[in-house]
Amino acid sequence: VESVCTDCQDCSTERTMRVLALLGLLPSAQGFYLPGVAPRTFRYGDKVELKVNKLTSVHTQLPYDYYTVKFCEPHGGVQQASENLGEFLTGDRIENSPYQLYMEQDQFCNILCAQNLKSHDVAAFKMIIQEEYHHNWIIDNLPAASILDSEQYITTTYAGGFPVGFMEGSKTFMFNHVNIIVEYHPLEDGSRVVGFYVEPFSVKHKFVNGQTWDGADIRTAPPLTSCDKSGPMVYEGIMEKQEVKNGQVLFTYDVMWRASKVKWASRWDIYLSMDNAVPDKVHWFSIINSMLIVLFLSVMIIMIMIRNLRRDITRYNRVLTEEEKNEEREESGWKLVHGDVFRAPTPAPMMFAVFIGTGLQLLCMAVITIGFAAVGFLSPANRGSLVIAVLVLYVMMGAVAGYSSARLYKTFKGKEWQKCTMYTAFLFPGICFLVFVGFNIILSFYHSTAAIPMLSLVALVALWFGISVPLIFLGAFFGYKQEPMKYPTKQLNVIPKHIPEQPWYLGTTFTVLVGGILPFGACFVEFFFILSSMWMNQYYYVFGFTALVFVILIVTCAEITVVLCYFQLCSEDYHWWWRSFLTSGSTAMYVFIYSMIYFWRLEPVLWVTYLLYFGYMFMLSISIFLVTGTVGFLSCLWFTKKIYGSIKVD
């Protein structure tokens, strides 16, 4: 990861870097990070708060509140941190914890609390351990990396937190001791947190001389023989592991502080790169793969289409000799359908206009979101910022949807523009909202934090009805006031021209199936990393690569659709409107099929996991269908207007 800021001694440096990024003076071909929060400096002995977030599992996709199971609670009660709408939508619930950390002060064998587990507590712990739930802790807005010890090796992971426990055969063990390792960067006026690691252990604690403790007051707890006050816990020193069963469980922790040369502005680098677990060459492979597909299509257009088009246009515009007129040779090709090529699409011209309007809304939202992410404004350090950006930009682009659908529908000589606008405002977002509310009800039965609170749901409805819908109607008002689109051919046949029988390879089914293969092939490698970010709790940060792949996807959709549209017109089939939309839109079908294959990486254990995964992936696929279909239509509209505007029509 390329770090943009070299030092963040004050916020002015950060603001300067943001301005430079917006001016395009910083490279975006590679992911980089612009800090989203002001640095906090701690002095020696200052309390450093450790917060806990939701419990997560990739196998269930049902996050739970941290204190759903019987962990040690802080004195004074659990307090929830203030969160934004994006954090609520992603299921985050950040709360305080009882762990006591003080800057640069090591602590060993600290007793946190003792919990007496009853049968229902044991059942809850066994369930979340069997489903491989993970802790997600935070210090100074930095998530905990996990260090897992075993007899063979030590594994460090930087995403997904650390597990609650583990299974050995039929027995279940919990991690009841943690080594908390905090790295700090020393400054003249204090220190800043730049690294956070948690090394969990399962330890069956025992008191000296077999003494017991009621767990009421930590100050009265007897000394432990199972850990050392003079140094941290080590794997080799564990005599017996803590099995999950009825009885008392003692939770303990060590705290170690390590000086680091890593500066505050670069502290996220190792998290985002996963310590170079996924080298950049994998993303470059994706880019090169995509570029080869674009090159192949471009060469096809140059070598075949342009040469054929030049020949066609020359032949159509040539003045016939008297001899040729007397022969009365019948013309063939795309010129013959000039009187029908710009007929309104059939069937459902209104729905076509609605799809194009919604597709443009999503396309504009995606372009701006990826642009902001590529210059670092939507980094993982700002939890929920990406979700908020998507929501806000989507509703703000409502004016684009209303304007484009209304003007296109007017071009089709439609009269029910109010109905068209209503469909634009409520069809796609209404389906998404109903699916989301349905899932929210199901998640509420599971008491999952993924079920958003009622106030957040009201905020979503307010965004939709208070901003998006009025902007769509405003855009539609101006769109319908505009003149219809002008076509290069004026004459329309009263009776539609008969379309000759088409060969199988130019049929709708075949061209639609073929049209989505190359665009999907141009982006499937990067799509794998996006799915891993969505469903495997991985960080996704290379938005520079995403921007390049997105551009390549758009170009590929445009080129393949234009090529197939030309072949369709040459065979005198003028029903290109829906065909152009479906041809490139079929990319979404391959995306959904690929997501079905990817699903088995989650190793699902609950039926609700199937429902959530395929429900949300279906909605994502519909969004991709509308975006890529709109790109295909716009490219074909430009192409047909261009070629028919270059010939003489009698």
Secondary structure, 3 states (H helix, E strand, C coil): CEECCCCCCCHHHHHHHHHHHHCCCCCCCCCEECCCCCCCCECCCCECCEEECCEECCCCCCCECHHHCCCCCCCCCCCECCCCHHHHHCCCCCEECCCCCECCCCEEEEEEEEEEECHHHHHHHHHHHHCCCEECEEECCEECEEEEECCCCEEEECCCCEECEEEECCEEEECCEEEEEEEEEEECCEEEEEEEEEEEECCCCCEHHHCCCCCCCHHHCCCECCCCCCCCCCHHHCCCCCECCCEEEEEEEEEEEEECCCCHHHCCHHHHCCCCCCCHHHHHHHHHHHHHHHHHHHHHHHHHHHHHHHHHHHHHHCCCCHHHHHHCCCCCCHHHHCCCCCCCCCCCHHHHHHHHHHHHHHHHHHHHHHHHHHCCCCCCCCCCHHHHHHHHHHHHCHHHHHHHHHHHHHHCCCCCHHHHHHHHHHHHHHHHHHHHHHHHHHHHHCCCCCCCCHHHHHHHHHHHHHHHHHHHHHHHHHHHHCCCCCCCCCCCCCCCCCCCCCCHHHCHHHHHHHHCHHHHHHHHHHHHHHHHHHHCCCCCCCHHHHHHHHHHHHHHHHHHHHHHHHHHHHCCCCCCHHHHHHHHHCHHHHHHHHHHHHHHHHCCCCHHHHHHHHHHHHHHHHHHHHHHHHHHHHHHHHHHHHHHCCCCCC
